[in-house]
Amino acid sequence: MRYLNRKINFLALVLLLIVSFGCFGQKKETGQTRTDLPQAVVVRVVDGDTIVVNLNGMEEKVRLIGVDTPESRVNKRAEIQSREGLGDTQTVVELGKEAKKFTVSLVKPGDKVYLEFDVQQRDKYGRLLAYVYLQDGRMLNKEIICNGYAMPLTVPPNVKYEEEFRKCYKEARENRRGLWKE
């Protein structure tokens, strides 16, 4: 009888470990909806790294932390990006339009998203600064970089995912994804 109890306890422990590791693995692989974060509804995509959401009944412009996509309109920033080596200003704008199209493929008006803030919640223009999570648990910021439609942009003190973003960027460039195809 004592041997049988030990065997049952051992099997119960093994089963518990299998279930525990199985659950953790599943969350990591498929993503986990971040319902613990503030929920917002997408109103529109402004460009590759900026969206407008309805948060608590107010429209807020959200700048994605850690992400820098090419500009989708001719402006001073597009000229700077041109000088940084993305091509002439028109090329920068074309790349920016591609980046926006990719972002639009991930978030559409009416989609629920979850916002994670870092140290600083707003930039000097009054935009919310956030990591945006999709319904399936993927982080929009990271998806844009990993798929090759943005460069990482680190602006302290918001540096929580800096290393992850740099790793994604390097991999996207090496594997010629998104804007880096040619």
Secondary structure as GFF3:
##gff-version 3
##sequence-region A 1 182
A	DSSP	alpha_helix	2	30	.	.	.	ID=ss1
A	DSSP	beta_strand	39	47	.	.	.	ID=ss2
A	DSSP	beta_strand	50	55	.	.	.	ID=ss3
A	DSSP	beta_strand	58	64	.	.	.	ID=ss4
A	DSSP	beta_strand	67	68	.	.	.	ID=ss5
A	DSSP	alpha_helix	76	81	.	.	.	ID=ss6
A	DSSP	pi_helix	82	86	.	.	.	ID=ss7
A	DSSP	alpha_helix	89	106	.	.	.	ID=ss8
A	DSSP	beta_strand	112	116	.	.	.	ID=ss9
A	DSSP	beta_strand	128	133	.	.	.	ID=ss10
A	DSSP	alpha_helix	140	146	.	.	.	ID=ss11
A	DSSP	beta_strand	151	152	.	.	.	ID=ss12
A	DSSP	alpha_helix	162	174	.	.	.	ID=ss13
A	DSSP	three_ten_helix	178	180	.	.	.	ID=ss14
###
